[in-house]
Amino acid sequence: MMRDQLLTAENLTPRVHSALFWTLADMFTLTKRQLRHIPRNPQELVTVTLEPVLLVVFFRYIFGGSIAVPGTSYVNYLVGGMLVMSTILGSAYTGVGVASDLQRGLVDRFRSLPMSKSAVLTGRTLADLILSTFIILVVWAVSLAIGFRPEGTAWYWLAALGILLLGSFLFSWISAFVGLSLNSVEAVTSAVSIYAFLLIFVSSAFVSPSTLPTWLSVFAKHQPVSMLINAVRGLILNQPDVSATWQAIVWCVGLLIVFIPLAVWAYERRTTR
C-alpha cells in the first residue's frame, strides 16, 4: 500500500456536527432499538393490542342495545371513544418500559455513553407512537367488523388519525413521567391505570356527559380526553366539531409543553442519584 493511502491522525478529518444533529441521531438510534424489541417479545404486543379490542367488542354487544344516542347508532358513537382509549392504554407501555429499564440497570449503561439525555425518552416515545398507530389500525378494523360505519371523507380520517397520534404522544410523555417518578413497575402500572380509566370513563367516550350528575358533567365536558374524543368522533362521522378539534390540539400542545420538561427533569433526577 502506498504511503499516501495510509490514514493517519494528521490527514483524518473529524466529523463535526451540531449538537442538534447528534441529539436527533441518538433519538433515532434508540427508536430503532426499541422497535427491534417488539417482534422479539410478541406477548407484550398481543397484550397491549388485545385489551382495547376486547373492550370495543364488549361495549358494542353489552351496552349497544340499551344505550341510545341521537343522530347515529351506538356503535358509531362508541368507536371514537374507543380509538382514543386505545391510544391512552397503549401509552401506558411507555411508563412501564421506562420503569423496567431503570430497575434492570439499562439506564445506567446509557449514562456511560456520550449521548443526549433526552434521547432515551424521546426514542421510546417515538417507538411507542408507531406502536399506537398499529393498535389504532387494529381497533379500526375490528370496529368495521362489528358494525361501525364511518361517514367522514378520507381527509377527515387522516385528520382524525393525526389527532389520535398527537394524543398518544402526549400520554406517552405523561406515562414516562409517572414511570420516572415511582420506584417500581407495579406502582407505575397501577398509577397509569388509575388516571387512564378515570379520564376515559368520566368523559364522552361511552355516554353523553349531559347524562351525568351536574358536578361530574362539568368536568367530563371540558377535560382533554373528551375534547379528543369529540374531535375524532366528529371527523369520522362527517360531523366535524371545529371547537372541539382546536381545544383538543391546544390541550395536547399545552400539556406537552409541561410534561416533556418534567419527564426530562425526572430522568436527570433519577439518573444522578
Residue, then its C-alpha position, 0 to 999 in steps of 0.5 A: m500500500m502506498r504511503d499516501q493511502l495510509l490514514t493517519a491522525e494528521n490527514l483524518t478529518p473529524r466529523v463535526h456536527s451540531a449538537l442538534f444533529w447528534t441529539l436527533a441521531d441518538m433519538f433515532t438510534l434508540t427508536k430503532r432499538q426499541l422497535r427491534h424489541i417488539p417482534r422479539n417479545p410478541q406477548e407484550l404486543v398481543t397484550v397491549t393490542l388485545e385489551p382495547v379490542l376486547l373492550v370495543v367488542f364488549f361495549r358494542y354487544i353489552f351496552g349497544g342495545s340499551i344505550a341510545v344516542p341521537g343522530t347515529s347508532y351506538v356503535n358509531y358513537l362508541v368507536g371514537g371513544m374507543l380509538v382514543m382509549s386505545t391510544i391512552l392504554g397503549s401509552a401506558y407501555t411507555g411508563v412501564g418500559v421506562a420503569s423496567d429499564l431503570q430497575r434492570g440497570l439499562v439506564d445506567r449503561f446509557r449514562s456511560l455513553p456520550m449521548s443526549k439525555s433526552a434521547v432515551l425518552t424521546g426514542r421510546t416515545l417515538a417507538d411507542l407512537i408507531l406502536s399506537t398507530f398499529i393498535i389504532l389500525v387494529v381497533w379500526a378494523v375490528s370496529l368495521a367488523i362489528g358494525f361501525r360505519p364511518e361517514g367522514t371523507a378520507w381527509y377527515w380520517l387522516a385528520a382524525l388519525g393525526i389527532l389520535l397520534l398527537g394524543s398518544f404522544l402526549f400520554s406517552w410523555i405523561s406515562a414516562f413521567v409517572g414511570l420516572s417518578l415511582n420506584s417500581v413497575e407495579a406502582v407505575t402500572s397501577a398509577v397509569s391505570i388509575y388516571a387512564f380509566l378515570l379520564i376515559f370513563v368520566s368523559s364522552a367516550f361511552v355516554s353523553p356527559s349531559t347524562l351525568p350528575t351536574w358536578l361530574s358533567v362539568f368536568a367530563k365536558h371540558q377535560p382533554v380526553s373528551m375534547l379528543i374524543n369529540a374531535v375524532r368522533g366528529l371527523i369520522l362521522n362527517q360531523p366535524d366539531v371545529s371547537a372541539t378539534w382546536q381545544a383538543i390540539v391546544w390541550c395536547v400542545g399545552l400539556l406537552i409543553v409541561f410534561i416533556p420538561l418534567a419527564v426530562w427533569a425526572y430522568e436527570r433526577r433519577t439518573t444522578r442519584 
